Amino acid sequence: MYLLATTNGGLESVTAGELDELVGADAERHHRGVVEFEADREAVYDLHYRSRTCHRFMEVLVDASIDDLEDVYDRTREVDIAAHLPFEDFGVVSTRHGHHDFTSMDVSERVGQAVIDGYREATGERLPVDLDDPTVRLEAYCYDDRFTLAVDLTGRSLHKRPYRVCEHESPIRPTMAYSMLRIAGYAAEDSLVDPMAGSGTIPIEAALAATDRPPCPDHDPAFGVLPRYDAEAFAERRAAHEPQSPSLNIEARDRREEWLDCARKNRDAGGLADEIAIVEADAREATLDADCVVTNLPFGVRVDEDLRNLYAAFADRLVEGSVDRAVALTTKPEFLPLEPVERYDIPYGRLDAVIVVYEP
Ligand SMILES: C[S@@+](CC[C@H](N)C(=O)[O-])C[C@H]1O[C@@H](n2cnc3c(N)ncnc32)[C@H](O)[C@@H]1O
């Protein structure tokens, strides 16, 4: 099967590394935030409870070059649509990039019409459309002359982790947190500190990964409605998966009691009370003795001076401590007086953020 996975823009190579590790896939960037790869159905099931960097998986129905909107219709009509879609309401979401004389709305409309026509030709029935909350979601991409149409397999995005019962005011996306841990090369035997952990996302993702627990253990993908998938086979594979229980050395620090309490709630909701220590500490002062330091620095859009002082003191602690690899997400890498060995540019909402890697 030919598949797409969505992830955080700028971290496609990290996702490719994860897909290779989990199912031996040789994934390539399709466009920003999306990778393409071949895998079998079992791999698709496994990825739905094991992937930690991906948001959604989709099976590709069309991947072709097009000249105009009629090509979008014709290529979609070539698909045996009744073999892929159930008799359920569907919706098409389109993204367009490049110079075209049509809009993404036009693409959705042509794809939708071709799906309705193809399904009616095969079955005599008219598929209902629901644009707001469709049971079956199709995703169309027109990137220059490349048209890709895929059916969503995942349903609710996998970045919505159930352990997050307490929300920080500026939380990191769990898939990005785990990607940073991969960039740090974190492994179960390493000691890890997040000195500015907020609600604990990075330490929690580390502990889930080190114990090989599914990040969304009760997630219900779209397999139950899609004709070529088997929800029971998926559930059986997930139930047969056995987590590990290595002894871990993971610390989540913050200086504010409010966030320490929030981290405690999330950690406990994830069943990780024994795996993560939650410690009140000021990152400007506390010693950093750990194999890996992975953190999401405060962006402080308003108070630059305080931020400079915090970043400088944190950098001093990194240099003084015994840290092999430090990975930080920030919008102000210039405030960190250290030379990065790697960097990843990440669009972060409306901000331009960067993941920087140091070997202090
Ligand atoms: C961007 S938030 C981290 C959010 C976290 N990754 C999450 O997902 O919840 C940065 C955190 O740094 C903490 N912080 C700021 N200055 C600090 C300091 N000097 N020492 C320790 N923590 C600090 C803030 O309280 C805040 O919780």
PDBQT file of the ligand as one rigid body, heavy atoms in Angstrom, charges set to zero:
ROOT
HETATM    1  C1  LIG A 401       7.132  26.959  27.164  1.00  0.00    +0.000 C 
HETATM    2  S1  LIG A 401       6.811  26.449  28.771  1.00  0.00    +0.000 S 
HETATM    3  C2  LIG A 401       7.040  24.701  28.706  1.00  0.00    +0.000 C 
HETATM    4  C3  LIG A 401       5.781  24.018  28.275  1.00  0.00    +0.000 C 
HETATM    5  C4  LIG A 401       5.904  22.516  28.307  1.00  0.00    +0.000 C 
HETATM    6  N1  LIG A 401       6.800  22.007  27.274  1.00  0.00    +0.000 N 
HETATM    7  C5  LIG A 401       4.537  21.865  28.177  1.00  0.00    +0.000 C 
HETATM    8  O1  LIG A 401       4.263  21.181  27.179  1.00  0.00    +0.000 OA
HETATM    9  O2  LIG A 401       3.713  22.079  29.069  1.00  0.00    +0.000 OA
HETATM   10  C6  LIG A 401       8.207  26.995  29.626  1.00  0.00    +0.000 C 
HETATM   11  C7  LIG A 401       8.178  26.721  31.131  1.00  0.00    +0.000 C 
HETATM   12  O3  LIG A 401       9.382  27.240  31.686  1.00  0.00    +0.000 OA
HETATM   13  C8  LIG A 401       9.123  27.610  33.014  1.00  0.00    +0.000 C 
HETATM   14  N2  LIG A 401      10.185  28.526  33.460  1.00  0.00    +0.000 N 
HETATM   15  C9  LIG A 401      10.400  29.816  33.095  1.00  0.00    +0.000 A 
HETATM   16  N3  LIG A 401      11.490  30.290  33.730  1.00  0.00    +0.000 NA
HETATM   17  C10 LIG A 401      11.974  29.274  34.495  1.00  0.00    +0.000 A 
HETATM   18  C11 LIG A 401      13.076  29.135  35.354  1.00  0.00    +0.000 A 
HETATM   19  N4  LIG A 401      13.902  30.156  35.588  1.00  0.00    +0.000 N 
HETATM   20  N5  LIG A 401      13.270  27.943  35.949  1.00  0.00    +0.000 NA
HETATM   21  C12 LIG A 401      12.426  26.895  35.741  1.00  0.00    +0.000 A 
HETATM   22  N6  LIG A 401      11.352  26.987  34.941  1.00  0.00    +0.000 NA
HETATM   23  C13 LIG A 401      11.139  28.148  34.318  1.00  0.00    +0.000 A 
HETATM   24  C14 LIG A 401       7.748  28.240  32.938  1.00  0.00    +0.000 C 
HETATM   25  O4  LIG A 401       7.125  28.215  34.229  1.00  0.00    +0.000 OA
HETATM   26  C15 LIG A 401       7.043  27.370  31.908  1.00  0.00    +0.000 C 
HETATM   27  O5  LIG A 401       6.272  26.381  32.537  1.00  0.00    +0.000 OA
ENDROOT
TORSDOF 0
